[in-house]
Amino acid sequence: MSSLVLTHTRYQLLETIRIPIAVIGSAFWPAASMLAFVVPFAGDDPVVATYATVSMITFAVMSTNLFQYGIGVAADRAEPWDPYLRTLPAGAFPRFTGRLLAGLAMTAFSLLPVLVIAAVFTRATVTPLAFLAAAGVTAVVAVPFILMGLTIGYALPQKAAIVVAQVLFFPLAFAGGLMTAPGQAPGFVEHLAPYVPTGGAVRLMWATVGDYPFNAGSLVSLIAWTIALAGLALWAYRRDEGRRFS
């Protein structure tokens, strides 16, 4: 890994850490959702609690990256430091990769309270091997949501990015089936969910930690979304570059 990528990753993490409320907020909402919706209603059933915890993990991955990058990148673009960085000869790759790695680090931090709550207040269970597999899958499914946030952040000004991130937030959670147990969403959601990013992500997570059947369509859909969002993020970056520097 190049030193430029590591430098950009460190820079992005330091920028986030210097605003404590951003760090606290990324961990608060997933934890609050666990306490409000999972512990009271599913905590005593090991299978349901495990699936619900995984749903909250997917929820956290989506919300952390959608808001952190959808709003954060748009805010960065309004600062004088961002145009200066864009004039440097390093190109887009180190910045994009640095943001991806920083996003994965922040995602991991936001998930810690969810895991602690699941371990202490519910009967969710998972084998050590499944836990390690789920950690790897979580890193993979975080990528399309980081790219989605980057697309919003580079394509829109700050005020518009806030609105778009908020508008996408709940529909993505609902359409992906994150609000219900596996197989219990309304019929149209069950048919649609495997083909939206949240639905594909959570189904891979369910299959990793339990007996939920693996859906190859979910994996193909998630790969397609990742490729499409990578293209959109790069397009938005280049479009913003052309507008402001040409």
C-alpha positions in Angstrom: 0.0 0.0 0.0 1.5 3.4 -1.0 2.5 5.9 1.6 0.1 8.4 -0.1 -2.9 6.2 0.5 -1.9 5.8 4.2 -1.3 9.5 4.5 -4.8 10.3 3.1 -6.3 7.6 5.4 -4.6 9.1 8.4 -5.7 12.6 7.4 -9.4 11.6 7.0 -9.4 9.8 10.4 -7.8 12.8 12.1 -10.3 15.2 10.5 -13.2 13.0 11.9 -11.7 12.5 15.3 -11.2 16.2 15.8 -15.0 16.6 15.8 -16.0 14.3 18.7 -19.7 14.6 18.1 -19.2 13.0 14.6 -17.5 10.0 16.2 -20.0 9.7 19.0 -23.0 10.1 16.6 -21.8 7.4 14.3 -21.8 4.9 17.3 -24.9 6.3 19.1 -27.7 5.7 16.6 -26.9 2.0 15.9 -26.6 1.4 19.7 -29.8 3.3 20.4 -31.6 1.2 17.7 -30.4 -2.0 19.3 -31.7 -0.9 22.7 -35.0 0.3 21.4 -35.9 -2.4 18.8 -33.9 -5.5 19.3 -33.3 -5.9 23.1 -37.0 -5.6 24.1 -38.6 -7.6 21.3 -36.0 -10.2 20.2 -33.4 -10.4 23.0 -34.7 -13.7 24.5 -34.7 -15.7 21.2 -31.2 -16.7 20.2 -32.0 -17.1 16.4 -34.1 -13.9 16.1 -31.6 -11.9 18.2 -28.7 -13.0 16.1 -30.4 -12.1 12.8 -31.7 -8.8 14.3 -28.2 -7.9 15.5 -26.8 -8.5 12.0 -29.6 -6.3 10.6 -28.6 -3.5 13.0 -24.9 -4.0 11.9 -26.0 -3.5 8.3 -28.1 -0.5 9.3 -25.0 1.0 11.1 -22.8 0.4 8.0 -25.3 2.2 5.8 -26.1 5.1 8.1 -22.4 5.7 9.1 -21.1 5.9 5.6 -24.1 7.6 3.9 -24.0 10.5 6.4 -20.3 10.6 7.0 -19.4 10.9 3.3 -22.6 12.2 1.8 -22.5 15.2 4.1 -18.9 15.2 5.1 -17.4 15.3 1.6 -19.9 18.0 0.5 -18.8 20.1 3.6 -15.1 19.5 2.7 -15.6 20.8 -0.8 -16.8 24.1 0.6 -13.5 24.5 2.6 -10.4 26.2 1.0 -8.2 23.2 1.9 -10.0 20.9 -0.6 -9.3 22.9 -3.7 -5.7 23.0 -2.7 -5.5 19.2 -2.3 -7.1 18.8 -5.7 -4.2 20.8 -7.3 -1.6 18.3 -6.1 -0.2 15.8 -8.6 -1.2 12.6 -6.7 -4.5 12.1 -8.5 -7.8 10.7 -7.4 -6.7 7.2 -6.4 -5.0 8.0 -3.1 -7.8 10.2 -1.9 -10.5 7.7 -2.9 -8.7 4.8 -1.3 -7.9 6.8 1.8 -11.6 7.7 2.2 -12.5 4.0 1.7 -10.1 2.8 4.4 -11.1 5.6 6.8 -14.7 4.7 6.2 -14.0 1.1 7.1 -12.3 2.2 10.3 -15.2 4.4 11.3 -17.6 1.6 10.5 -15.8 -0.8 12.8 -15.9 1.8 15.6 -19.6 2.4 15.1 -20.3 -1.4 15.4 -18.6 -1.9 18.7 -21.5 -0.7 20.9 -23.9 -2.9 18.8 -21.7 -6.0 19.5 -21.4 -5.2 23.2 -25.2 -4.7 23.6 -25.9 -7.9 21.7 -23.5 -9.8 23.9 -24.7 -8.4 27.2 -28.4 -7.8 26.7 -29.5 -10.5 24.2 -29.1 -14.2 23.6 -27.6 -13.7 20.2 -25.0 -16.4 19.5 -22.4 -17.0 16.8 -19.4 -19.3 16.5 -15.9 -17.9 16.4 -15.5 -18.9 12.8 -18.8 -17.3 11.8 -17.9 -14.1 13.7 -14.6 -13.8 11.7 -16.5 -14.5 8.5 -19.1 -11.9 9.4 -16.4 -9.3 10.1 -15.0 -9.9 6.6 -18.4 -9.7 5.0 -19.1 -6.5 6.9 -16.0 -4.9 5.4 -17.1 -6.0 1.9 -20.7 -4.8 2.2 -19.5 -1.4 3.6 -17.8 -0.5 0.3 -20.9 0.2 -1.8 -22.3 2.5 1.0 -19.0 4.4 1.2 -19.1 4.8 -2.6 -22.8 6.0 -2.4 -21.8 8.6 0.2 -18.9 9.8 -2.0 -21.2 10.1 -5.0 -23.6 12.3 -3.0 -20.8 14.3 -1.5 -19.1 15.1 -4.7 -22.2 15.5 -6.9 -24.2 17.9 -4.6 -23.6 21.0 -2.5 -23.8 20.6 1.2 -27.4 21.6 1.8 -28.6 19.3 -1.0 -26.4 16.5 0.2 -28.0 16.6 3.7 -31.5 16.3 2.2 -30.6 13.5 -0.2 -28.8 11.5 2.5 -31.8 11.9 4.8 -34.3 11.0 2.0 -32.4 7.8 1.0 -31.8 6.7 4.6 -35.2 5.2 5.6 -36.3 3.9 2.1 -33.0 1.9 1.8 -33.5 0.4 5.2 -37.1 -0.5 4.6 -36.6 -1.8 1.0 -33.7 -3.9 2.1 -35.8 -5.6 4.8 -33.7 -4.3 7.7 -36.8 -3.4 9.7 -38.2 -7.0 9.9 -37.0 -10.5 10.6 -35.9 -12.7 7.6 -38.9 -13.7 5.5 -41.4 -11.5 7.4 -41.2 -8.3 5.3 -44.2 -7.4 3.1 -44.4 -9.4 -0.1 -43.2 -6.7 -2.4 -40.2 -6.0 -0.1 -39.2 -9.6 -0.1 -39.1 -9.7 -3.9 -37.3 -6.3 -4.2 -34.9 -6.5 -1.2 -32.2 -8.9 -2.7 -31.6 -6.3 -5.5 -31.1 -3.2 -3.5 -27.8 -2.6 -1.7 -29.1 -2.9 1.8 -31.1 -6.1 1.0 -28.2 -7.8 -0.7 -25.8 -6.8 2.1 -28.0 -8.1 5.0 -28.9 -11.4 3.2 -25.2 -12.1 2.9 -24.8 -11.3 6.6 -27.7 -13.5 7.6 -26.3 -16.4 5.5 -22.9 -15.9 7.2 -24.1 -16.1 10.9 -27.0 -18.5 10.6 -28.9 -21.0 8.5 -30.4 -18.5 6.2 -30.0 -19.8 2.6 -27.3 -18.2 0.6 -28.8 -16.1 -2.3 -26.4 -15.9 -5.3 -28.6 -13.1 -6.7 -27.8 -11.0 -3.6 -24.1 -11.3 -4.2 -24.4 -10.5 -7.9 -26.6 -7.5 -7.1 -24.1 -6.3 -4.5 -21.2 -6.6 -6.9 -23.2 -4.8 -9.6 -24.1 -2.0 -7.2 -20.5 -1.6 -6.1 -19.3 -1.3 -9.7 -22.0 1.1 -10.6 -21.5 3.3 -7.5 -17.7 3.3 -8.0 -18.3 4.6 -11.5 -20.8 7.2 -10.2 -18.4 8.3 -7.5 -15.5 8.7 -9.9 -17.8 10.6 -12.4 -19.0 12.9 -9.6 -15.4 13.6 -8.6 -14.3 14.3 -12.2 -17.4 16.4 -12.8 -16.7 18.5 -9.7 -13.0 18.8 -10.8 -14.0 20.0 -14.2 -16.5 22.6 -12.9 -14.1 24.1 -10.4 -10.7 23.9 -12.0 -11.3 24.0 -15.8 
